[in-house]
Amino acid sequence: MLAALYSMMPLIWAVASGLRPGAEIFRYLSPLTIWSLLPRHPTLANLHVLWSGPFARAMANSIFVAGTTVVVGLLLCSTAAFALAVLRFPGKNAVFAIMVVSFLIPFDSIAVPLSSLFRGFHLDNTYTGLVLPGLGNGLAVFLLRQFFLGIPGVLSEAAMVDGLGWWGIYTRIYLPLSRPALIGAGLILFVFQWQAYLWPLLIAPAPNVHVVAIAIANFAGEFQVDYGEMFAATSFAALVPMLIMLFFQRYFAASLATSGSKE
Amino acid sequence: MADGGRRRPPRLGRRQGEWLAAAGFLAPALLAVVVLRLWPTLQAALVAFGVGLSKGPSLANFRFLFADPEFTGSLLTTALYSLLVNPIQIALALALAVLLNRALPGVGLWRTLVLLPVAVPQVVSAVIWGVAMRPDGPLNALFQACGFAQQPFLTSPRQALGSIIIIVSWIGVGYWMTFLIAGMKDIPTQYYEAAAIDGANAWQRFWKITLPLLRRPLTFVLVADTVSNFLVFAPVQVLTKGGPQGSTNLVMNEIFTRAFDQGDTAGAAAATTILVLVVVAVVTIQFRLMLRKDDFS
């Protein structure tokens, strides 16, 4: 229980501080009382300031980038997983190994050289530049392939007899049967984008394409920090993905289990 | 085998298009692999070895790099950090997994609460903890309320790295715990029942049953955790910029500073090449662990 407290306490404090006037955040800390944690004079003023400022734009950018990544990334990862699980072609094992190992090379380790390539293609400060790196994900490909392997082949045989092509088998049989795996993979793609900091820092420095992570780092870097506002912003940046996780939590846990513990 | 074995693909004489179909299904992902992973890696290696300039490939950039105390210092810092943070995170994750694998009331809720910080961006936790660790912040208020002296945390060369470890662990532990709980679910309960009949206490059951049978997920977590900790960047960049006195200058921060603050593209490329080589070695181990024996057949 202490553990859960440890994991939630900083967030509770952040949310509470987001509801205080900026000047009050450090005022009730010593001596410690209940007002150290709870806002003494709760106010929504920080939210008003926040939503009328550049943070609203950053939030919209983040949601758009993460959403696009999930949709396009799922398409890309699931088609690859389908080919690797269902189709027969020469060199399949080699392709599988290359693909998963390459995608397991953590993106951040090659972000710096990739950003100079992207600038060469004028992808800096574009949504395309932000979205592209999140699309291919080794864990997602691996997870979907494992799931597809478990779908009985007789289903596609029957569909073939009925004249369905490979694309039809993929869209009408495999995708509908794979909802849990697709949700798990989608969460992996989403978390990747929502967590991203180094890449947006490198490729999208212009304010109009700022994502939430950058906006928050900028708050902390200002000389005159309004802590109330900053905490309100961090609360949003934390609560949006947490709510999504809360909703789909068991799929996420199940998908991690698939990649980590199977004999 | 959980997935029911490999089924026979259809043999209906309609397989002519299969190779072509595979190419079509794989093309986007393969393109992404080449453009987003292999090309930049190659690019970094070419720049690092000085290929494409008038001279042939050389190790000059690497020699220069290893002669620079700032770079070797960052390697040492990263090594020290890795030696501390990985065992700490895994021990905590394991303890939590054992704790939360029991049939306690509301255990699902507690597990969710511990897992949730996974979704919180590292920048966010860095900013929150950064304020919490200020001299007038709540952590020091708590310390003083318990009768301890005020601590400098991030502003002291002696404590800054430890503070970064605390911040990073806050996110990591719940994530790694999830893998371990999944592994524990695979351990047959008969073992524990048999041990209980033999009179083994909880501590013995943990050492003799849980730990040996958890070897595989534990190895996976160790490898994956090591890789992710090599690449920690956001907390360092936001909170300390590598300081004070280089005490938190982890290798990602070193590469970033080299490339953008110092404009040393070749040095950054050489450092990236070293990092990628190390990471690929570790990831290859991870990949082997992810595959079951029957996966390549």
Interface residues (C-beta under 8 A of the other chain):
Chain A: M1 A3 A4 Y6 S7 M8 P10 L11 W13 A14 F26 L29 S30 P31 L32 S36 L75 L76 C77 T79 A80 F82 A83 L84 V86 L87 R88 F89 P90 K92 N93 V95 A97 I98 M99 V100 V101 S102 F103 L104 I105 P106 F107 D108 S109 I110 V112 P113 L114 S116 L117 L132 P133 L135 G136 V141 F142 Q146 L149 G150 P152 G153 V154 S156 E157 M160 V161 G165 W166 W167 Y170 V191 W194 Q195 A196 Y197 L198 L201 V212 A213 I214 I216 A217 F219 A220 G221 Y227 M230 F231 T234 A237 A238 P241 M242 I244 M245 L246 Q249 F252 A253 L256 A257 S259 G260 S261 K262 E263
Chain B: A2 D3 G4 R6 R7 R8 P9 P10 L12 R14 R15 G17 E18 W19 A21 A22 A23 F25 L26 P28 A29 L30 A32 V33 L36 R37 L38 W39 P40 T41 Q43 A44 V47 L96 L99 L100 W110 R111 T112 L113 V114 L115 L116 P117 V118 A119 V120 P121 Q122 V123 V124 S125 A126 V127 I128 W129 G130 V131 A132 R134 D136 G137 P138 A141 L142 Q144 A145 W170 V173 G174 Y175 T178 F179 I181 A182 G183 K185 D186 R216 P217 F220 V221 A224 V227 S228 F230 L231 F233 A234 Q237 V238 M252 I255 F256 A259 T265 A268 A269 T272 L275 V276 V279 V280 V283 T284 Q286 F287 M290 R292 F296
